[in-house]
Amino acid sequence: MLRFSHFPASELKSVYNALYAHLLQHPELMDTEFLTDLQSWLQHVAGQEGVDVSNHGDWARWLQS
């Protein structure tokens, strides 16, 4: 998970959003270690910024910011 720590959150959000938007077309990506670690890292960063990641709306808004 820490492998993402040296990338800007804005770039990681863009990658995550692009991947997430196309998961139905590429279901083989759904349970990959990469996507799981990326999501975990972004949730960690969001939590550090005071976002309640258990609230889907808050999490989605943060990902789009």
C-alpha positions in Angstrom: 0.0 0.0 0.0 2.8 2.4 0.8 4.1 2.0 -2.7 1.6 4.8 -3.7 2.9 7.2 -1.1 5.3 9.1 -3.4 2.6 9.8 -6.0 0.3 12.9 -5.7 -3.2 12.0 -4.5 -4.7 13.9 -7.5 -2.9 11.5 -10.0 -3.9 8.5 -8.0 -7.6 9.6 -7.9 -7.5 10.0 -11.7 -6.2 6.5 -12.2 -8.6 5.0 -9.7 -11.6 6.8 -11.2 -10.6 5.7 -14.7 -10.2 2.1 -13.6 -13.4 2.1 -11.5 -15.4 3.5 -14.4 -14.4 0.6 -16.6 -14.6 -2.3 -14.2 -17.7 -3.8 -15.8 -15.8 -4.0 -19.1 -12.8 -5.5 -17.3 -14.0 -7.6 -14.4 -10.6 -9.3 -14.1 -9.3 -6.1 -12.6 -11.9 -6.1 -9.8 -10.0 -8.1 -7.2 -6.4 -7.4 -8.2 -3.9 -6.5 -5.6 -3.1 -3.3 -7.4 -6.7 -2.0 -7.3 -7.2 -3.1 -3.7 -4.0 -1.4 -2.6 -4.8 1.7 -4.5 -8.2 1.9 -3.0 -6.8 1.3 0.5 -4.2 4.0 0.1 -6.7 6.5 -1.2 -9.0 5.8 1.7 -6.1 6.3 4.1 -5.3 9.7 2.5 -9.0 10.7 2.5 -9.3 9.7 6.1 -6.2 11.8 6.9 -8.1 14.7 5.3 -11.1 14.1 7.5 -13.3 12.3 5.0 -15.6 9.6 6.3 -14.8 6.9 3.8 -17.6 4.7 5.1 -20.0 7.3 3.7 -20.2 6.5 0.0 -21.2 10.1 -0.9 -18.3 11.6 1.0 -15.9 9.1 -0.5 -17.2 9.7 -4.0 -17.1 13.5 -3.6 -13.5 13.3 -2.4 -12.5 11.1 -5.3 -13.9 13.7 -7.7 -12.2 16.7 -6.0 
